[in-house]
Amino acid sequence: MRELTEGLLTIAIEEKDNEVCLKLEGDSRDIEPAVFLDPYFKEIVEEMKSKGKKLVVDFRNLNSMNSSTVLPIITFVRNLEEGSISTEIVFDLESNWQKASFIPLSAITKFYKFVKVIR
């Protein structure tokens, strides 16, 4: 699995025995982040299908993201669920903007079997 750096956004990867952690850090301010996030997230989904490990997507060190970043994240989450990939999404409950972005996502994933938003 490869890490990603685009502009001010970095996605680091930590692989352990039974899980893979994607850590989003910095800022996602690109006008069209789907151009690089969609293919990257698709790659992650495909690689995770063969690993048989849990995926943790950690947004706690993401300083900010614009509204253009929301759709690629929702698409990623939907693809993880459709791929039957056990996933935990972690965000900073103390951050107002993260709360505003991820609490609605937790409402969507409430009906998912494989993807859960952890507060």
C-alpha positions in Angstrom: 0.0 0.0 0.0 1.3 3.4 -0.8 1.0 6.7 1.1 -0.3 9.8 -0.6 0.8 13.5 -0.5 -1.1 16.0 -2.5 -0.7 19.7 -1.7 -1.2 20.1 2.1 -2.8 16.7 2.5 -0.9 13.6 3.5 -2.3 10.1 4.0 0.1 8.0 6.0 -0.3 4.2 6.4 0.6 2.1 9.4 0.2 -1.7 8.9 0.0 -3.9 12.0 -0.6 -7.7 12.4 -4.4 -7.4 12.2 -5.2 -3.9 11.0 -4.2 -1.2 8.5 -4.5 2.4 9.6 -4.9 5.3 7.2 -4.0 8.6 8.9 -5.2 11.7 7.1 -3.1 14.7 8.1 -2.8 18.4 7.2 -5.4 20.1 5.1 -7.6 19.1 2.2 -8.2 22.3 0.3 -7.9 21.2 -3.3 -10.6 22.4 -5.6 -11.1 18.9 -7.1 -9.7 16.4 -4.6 -11.7 13.6 -6.3 -9.2 13.7 -9.1 -6.6 12.1 -6.8 -8.6 10.8 -3.9 -11.1 8.6 -5.9 -8.4 6.5 -7.6 -6.3 6.4 -4.4 -9.3 5.2 -2.3 -10.2 2.7 -5.0 -6.7 1.3 -4.8 -7.0 1.0 -1.0 -10.4 -0.8 -1.2 -8.9 -3.3 -3.7 -5.8 -4.0 -1.6 -7.8 -4.4 1.6 -10.0 -7.0 0.0 -7.0 -9.3 -0.3 -5.6 -8.5 3.2 -8.4 -9.8 5.4 -7.5 -7.1 8.0 -9.5 -4.4 9.7 -9.1 -0.9 8.3 -8.9 2.2 10.6 -9.4 5.5 8.8 -8.1 8.2 11.3 -9.1 11.8 10.6 -8.0 13.2 14.0 -4.9 14.9 12.6 -6.7 16.4 9.6 -6.7 20.2 10.3 -9.4 21.1 7.8 -11.2 19.9 4.7 -13.3 21.7 2.2 -16.8 20.6 1.0 -15.2 19.2 -2.2 -13.6 16.5 0.0 -16.8 15.2 1.4 -18.0 13.3 -1.8 -14.8 11.3 -2.2 -15.0 10.3 1.5 -18.6 9.2 1.2 -17.8 7.2 -2.0 -14.8 5.6 -0.2 -17.0 4.6 2.8 -19.7 3.2 0.5 -17.1 1.2 -1.4 -15.6 -0.2 1.8 -19.1 -1.4 2.9 -19.8 -2.9 -0.5 -16.4 -4.6 -0.4 -17.2 -6.1 3.0 -14.2 -4.5 4.6 -14.3 -4.2 8.3 -13.7 -0.5 8.9 -13.6 2.0 11.8 -13.6 5.7 11.0 -12.1 7.8 13.8 -12.5 11.6 14.2 -11.9 14.2 16.8 -15.1 14.9 18.7 -13.6 18.0 20.2 -13.2 19.6 16.8 -16.4 21.5 15.7 -15.7 21.1 12.0 -15.0 17.3 12.3 -18.1 16.9 14.4 -20.2 18.7 11.8 -18.7 16.5 9.0 -18.6 13.0 10.7 -21.7 12.9 12.8 -23.9 12.9 9.7 -21.6 10.2 8.2 -22.2 8.1 11.4 -26.0 8.4 10.7 -25.4 6.9 7.2 -23.2 4.1 8.5 -25.5 3.2 11.3 -27.2 0.8 8.9 -23.9 -0.5 7.5 -22.6 -3.9 8.5 -18.9 -3.4 8.0 -18.2 0.3 8.4 -18.6 2.1 11.7 -17.8 5.7 12.7 -16.2 5.7 16.2 -16.5 8.8 18.3 
